[in-house]
Amino acid sequence: MCHGPDGMANNPAGKALKAVSFKDPAVIKASDAELFAAVKNGKGKMPAENGKLTDAQIKAAIAYVRTLEK
């Protein structure tokens, strides 16, 4: 919701929270394990999705994010 379907965070929620784009160097350089931990446990303004998404769903979301980096 915050990053939007294109991952650019160029939507009202993304702008309000100052969410980073998935093309941001910090996201691109982050390992899959770091992204997994951020999604599962939360980080900064990113809320924890533990209990809302399964580990498999988080991994699938990270795989999708990786396709948006290009």
C-alpha contacts under 8 A as a table, 3 or more apart, distances in Angstrom:
res1	aa1	res2	aa2	distance
1	M	4	G	5.31
1	M	5	P	7.69
1	M	13	A	7.11
1	M	14	G	7.75
2	C	9	A	6.01
2	C	11	N	7.30
2	C	12	P	8.00
2	C	13	A	5.04
2	C	14	G	4.38
2	C	17	L	7.66
2	C	19	A	6.64
3	H	6	D	7.41
3	H	7	G	4.81
3	H	8	M	5.84
3	H	9	A	3.85
3	H	10	N	7.16
3	H	11	N	7.50
3	H	13	A	7.88
3	H	14	G	5.59
3	H	19	A	6.52
3	H	20	V	7.33
3	H	21	S	6.62
3	H	22	F	7.64
4	G	7	G	5.17
4	G	8	M	6.47
4	G	9	A	5.47
4	G	10	N	7.01
4	G	11	N	6.52
4	G	14	G	7.39
5	P	8	M	7.95
6	D	9	A	7.80
6	D	68	L	6.92
7	G	21	S	5.71
7	G	22	F	5.20
7	G	23	K	7.57
7	G	65	V	7.22
7	G	68	L	6.66
8	M	20	V	7.35
8	M	21	S	4.32
8	M	22	F	6.12
8	M	23	K	7.10
9	A	13	A	7.73
9	A	14	G	4.48
9	A	15	K	6.57
9	A	18	K	7.82
9	A	19	A	5.83
9	A	20	V	6.27
9	A	21	S	5.31
9	A	22	F	7.97
10	N	14	G	5.90
10	N	15	K	6.14
11	N	14	G	5.22
11	N	15	K	5.92
12	P	15	K	5.21
12	P	16	A	5.99
13	A	16	A	5.14
13	A	17	L	6.18
14	G	17	L	5.30
14	G	18	K	5.63
14	G	19	A	4.92
14	G	20	V	7.77
15	K	18	K	4.83
15	K	19	A	6.55
16	A	19	A	7.88
17	L	45	K	7.30
19	A	45	K	7.91
20	V	24	D	6.46
21	S	24	D	5.23
21	S	27	V	7.86
22	F	27	V	5.84
22	F	28	I	7.09
22	F	65	V	6.58
22	F	68	L	6.85
22	F	69	E	6.15
23	K	27	V	6.76
23	K	28	I	6.44
23	K	68	L	7.22
23	K	69	E	4.97
23	K	70	K	7.70
24	D	27	V	5.43
24	D	28	I	6.34
25	P	28	I	4.95
25	P	29	K	5.89
26	A	29	K	5.27
26	A	30	A	6.08
27	V	30	A	5.14
27	V	35	L	7.81
28	I	31	S	7.98
28	I	66	R	7.78
28	I	69	E	6.82
30	A	34	E	5.93
30	A	35	L	6.48
31	S	34	E	5.12
31	S	35	L	6.34
32	D	35	L	5.10
32	D	36	F	5.95
32	D	62	I	6.96
33	A	36	F	4.96
33	A	37	A	6.18
34	E	37	A	5.16
34	E	38	A	6.22
35	L	38	A	5.01
35	L	39	V	6.17
35	L	62	I	7.10
36	F	39	V	5.28
36	F	40	K	5.97
36	F	58	I	6.57
36	F	59	K	6.94
36	F	62	I	7.30
37	A	40	K	5.12
37	A	41	N	5.59
37	A	42	G	7.21
38	A	41	N	5.47
38	A	42	G	4.74
38	A	43	K	5.18
38	A	46	M	7.31
38	A	48	A	7.38
39	V	42	G	5.37
39	V	43	K	7.54
39	V	46	M	7.23
39	V	47	P	7.38
39	V	48	A	5.88
39	V	49	E	5.82
39	V	50	N	7.68
39	V	58	I	7.06
40	K	48	A	5.25
40	K	49	E	4.93
40	K	50	N	4.71
40	K	53	L	7.96
40	K	58	I	7.44
41	N	47	P	7.40
41	N	48	A	4.45
41	N	49	E	6.64
41	N	50	N	6.26
42	G	45	K	7.54
42	G	46	M	5.07
42	G	47	P	4.56
42	G	48	A	3.80
42	G	49	E	6.96
43	K	46	M	5.04
43	K	47	P	6.75
43	K	48	A	7.47
44	G	47	P	7.78
49	E	52	K	5.14
49	E	53	L	5.84
50	N	53	L	6.06
50	N	54	T	7.39
51	G	54	T	6.89
53	L	56	A	7.96
53	L	57	Q	5.76
53	L	58	I	6.32
54	T	57	Q	5.08
54	T	58	I	6.31
55	D	58	I	5.10
55	D	59	K	6.20
56	A	59	K	5.10
56	A	60	A	6.15
57	Q	60	A	4.99
57	Q	61	A	6.13
58	I	61	A	5.03
58	I	62	I	6.24
59	K	62	I	5.09
59	K	63	A	6.22
60	A	63	A	5.03
60	A	64	Y	6.25
61	A	64	Y	5.00
61	A	65	V	6.16
62	I	65	V	4.91
62	I	66	R	6.23
63	A	66	R	5.17
63	A	67	T	6.71
64	Y	67	T	5.22
64	Y	68	L	6.77
65	V	68	L	5.19
65	V	69	E	6.72
66	R	69	E	5.38
66	R	70	K	7.71
67	T	70	K	6.28
